[in-house]
């Protein structure tokens, strides 16, 4: 069995926090980073369509430029890793076709009917703006999965909506890749000086958040 | 240490799938369910504002009614548990104030400046529709966290966007609670007859999904 105990889950979810200062000297090992990339790849999505790419920015000069597009938040440059969660800008029927091909490659079975269900849902009843909103929702599943996966491995992370997506797209050349940045996460290890690490976690009480009917 | 190994993470993320048929006889233990509710409560959100509630529907008659509002997907009635991920409908400055109070209750420190930052971001530059979109993004972080947490514990789950949110709100009386349903997840244990359990997982290759710059 590779399941974990309730206590492990609880402890790691309590351990994580939105890391404010990363130790710039501590890097995530290539093995751990590969596991986190795999967790991104395995994220579930609507119909399984994966309307996204995950842009991992390693080049220091790019990371420094992105600080200016992130309201000067230093995590963007100091953290071991930076992932930009980006959606496919003009999600099209060709993307559905690529996915259908991927299903039949992997499973070796025909899936013709599924194509029509997806096209019906995404192209007959939604316009481009509604499709972008749909893709925007999916990418937050990936963010949630990434943050939890990182916590399980003992890797610190910080989700960041406080970025200027258009500037990110420009600095990283995402337009040319057919992508739009939505949200980012930094990952690495907390600095000893990060005062947020010691603060008690603030959440509404379970009784205020869970409604049982 | 309560961290887990890369192999555990990878195996559990591969093990999970969107469960199509649940075993109606197998219930999640109260202890495991409490751990999953805790994972929902601990989900990170923008500014920590938690613009949500998680509606756990246990009443069989309600679950049956919801099947009709879910394009007849039986998971909604058959799974051990059903969670409706709902956002606060009219997220207001009073919600920000409640959160500020919660911070100062937990941490015992004044946080006056933070109030203005949040109000500036959410009420000065966004209208009600943009705030609902913002809350809608956050709730998908909770969905991603929930699915991964369930997988870690060996609990099956199925995220479901194929619901009629307005009918859900009506059946569950969510309007009166100031909530709007967005997406649901069923959780429990796969039925031995679920043919989807044995299918190979379909994901685009890492090289097609991860862009390294």
Interface residues (C-beta under 8 A of the other chain):
Chain A: X1 X2 X3 X4 X6 X7 X8 X9 X10 X11 X12 X13 X14 X15 X16 X18 X31 X32 X34 X35 X37 X38 X39 X40 X41 X42 X43 X44 X46 X48 X50 X52 X53 X54 X55 X56 X57 X58 X59 X62 X99 X102 X103 X106 X107 X133 X136 X137 X138 X140 X141 X142 X143 X144 X145 X146 X147 X148 X149 X152 X153 X154 X159 X161 X172 X177 X179 X183 X199 X200 X201 X202 X203 X204 X206 X209 X210 X211 X212 X213
Chain B: X1 X2 X3 X4 X6 X7 X8 X9 X10 X11 X12 X13 X14 X15 X16 X18 X31 X32 X34 X35 X37 X38 X39 X40 X41 X42 X43 X44 X46 X48 X50 X52 X53 X54 X55 X56 X57 X58 X59 X62 X99 X102 X103 X106 X107 X133 X136 X137 X138 X140 X141 X142 X143 X144 X145 X146 X147 X148 X149 X152 X153 X154 X159 X161 X172 X177 X179 X183 X199 X200 X201 X202 X203 X204 X206 X209 X210 X211 X212 X213
